[in-house]
Structure formats: structure tokens, C-alpha cells
Amino acid sequence: MKLSIASVSALLFSSAISAESCSQRSITVRAKVIVTNLAPMQGTSLTPVWVGIHDGTFDTYDRSKTVTVAMERLAEDGNNDLLIRDFANSEGTVWDGTVGTEPIAPGRTLVETLEFPYVPGKPLYISYASMVLPSNDFFCF
């Protein structure tokens, strides 16, 4: 999903995978997460962006369901502590973290490098969430 106010991308890099490593053995993958606030100057900022890598079973939000308490906290006050807890208590999670330590102003880019185990051939998904500042409980995912 490309947002008009933020761009989050993950580039996954790994060394060449031999036929032997394509079994159920995991390899270490290095990824770079790049967060750019694309809002115009004097526009909206973003709270530090929570990022989670998982097997597809974790959801930050379902349109047809009531928002979780964790997403409500993020939308209302920018606090991602409950989202981090929910992710840690879910199955199929691989890595999560927060990009940034303070509001991300328009035009600013932050880069976070991470490493995580990966089993070749198994799909991975990336989820991310942040509060738009200032807003009336608006979040992006």
C-alpha cells in the first residue's frame, strides 16, 4: 500500500542460496526499512513507525471488525506499546521494531537495518502502523 503521507519499503537482501539451504533450515536475512514522510512542508508529521515481519497470520486492522485496543492506543496517543505486546504474543511473528524515536517531520527519511531468520520458500509479510500528527485519531497502516 502506498500512502500519500508516508512511504514504507523493505528491501530484503541475502547471499546466494544454495540448493541445500532451500530445505527447512533458516538463513539470516538483512533488511533495510526506509520510512519517508511525503507530506508537503508544513504538513502532517508521523509518530515513530512500528514495523512487524510475520507469516501473514498477524493483522493490525480488519475493516469489518472493531479496531483492537492496541490500534486505538496508537491512533489516539501514538503509543505503540500494546501493538508491540500483541505482536510478541502472536504466532508466526519473525521481527518487530520501531523506526524513529520522535515525530517524523515532512520530507524526513529514516532508515533502520534489521536481521531476522528466514526459511527459504516461506512467504513473509510486512505490517506497519503510525499515527498522523496532528489528527483526530487517524492512523495509517
Residue pairs with C-beta under 8 A, 6 or more apart in sequence:
1 141
3 38
3 140
4 38
4 39
5 37
5 38
5 39
5 43
5 44
5 46
5 132
5 140
6 35
6 36
6 37
6 38
6 39
6 46
6 49
6 104
6 130
6 140
7 34
7 35
7 36
7 38
8 33
8 34
8 35
8 49
8 51
8 126
8 128
9 33
9 34
10 31
10 32
10 33
10 34
10 51
10 53
10 126
11 31
11 32
11 34
12 29
12 30
12 31
13 29
13 30
13 31
13 32
14 27
14 28
14 29
14 30
14 118
15 27
17 27
17 120
21 27
21 120
22 120
22 121
24 119
25 119
26 117
26 118
26 119
27 117
27 118
27 119
27 120
28 115
28 116
28 117
28 118
29 115
29 116
29 117
29 118
30 113
30 114
30 115
31 53
31 113
31 114
31 115
31 116
32 111
32 112
32 113
32 114
33 51
33 99
33 111
33 112
33 113
33 114
34 109
34 110
34 111
35 46
35 49
35 99
35 100
35 104
35 109
35 110
35 111
35 112
36 108
36 109
36 110
37 44
37 45
37 46
37 104
37 105
37 106
37 107
37 108
37 109
38 106
39 45
39 106
39 107
40 106
41 106
41 107
42 106
43 106
44 106
44 132
44 133
44 134
44 135
45 103
45 104
45 105
45 106
45 132
45 133
46 100
46 103
46 104
46 130
46 131
46 132
46 133
46 140
47 74
47 78
47 80
47 100
47 103
47 104
47 130
47 131
47 133
48 78
48 80
48 98
48 99
48 100
48 101
48 102
48 103
48 104
48 130
49 98
49 99
49 100
49 104
49 110
49 128
49 129
49 130
50 74
50 80
50 83
50 84
50 96
50 97
50 98
50 128
50 129
50 130
51 96
51 97
51 98
51 99
51 112
51 126
51 127
51 128
52 58
52 60
52 87
52 93
52 95
52 96
52 126
52 127
52 128
53 93
53 94
53 95
53 96
53 116
53 124
53 125
53 126
53 127
54 87
54 90
54 92
54 93
54 94
54 124
54 125
54 127
55 92
55 93
55 94
55 122
55 123
55 124
55 125
56 92
56 123
56 124
56 125
57 90
57 91
57 92
58 87
58 90
58 92
58 93
58 125
58 127
59 127
60 68
60 71
60 83
60 127
60 129
60 141
61 67
61 68
61 71
61 141
67 75
68 82
68 86
69 82
70 80
70 82
70 83
70 85
70 86
71 83
71 129
71 139
71 141
72 137
73 79
73 80
73 81
73 82
73 83
74 80
74 82
74 83
74 129
74 130
74 131
74 139
75 131
75 137
75 138
75 139
76 137
77 131
78 130
78 131
78 133
80 98
80 129
83 129
84 96
84 98
87 93
87 96
88 96
94 116
94 117
94 118
94 124
95 114
95 116
97 112
97 114
99 110
99 112
100 110
103 133
104 110
104 130
118 124
127 141
128 141
129 139
129 140
129 141
130 139
130 140
131 138
131 139
132 138
132 139
132 140
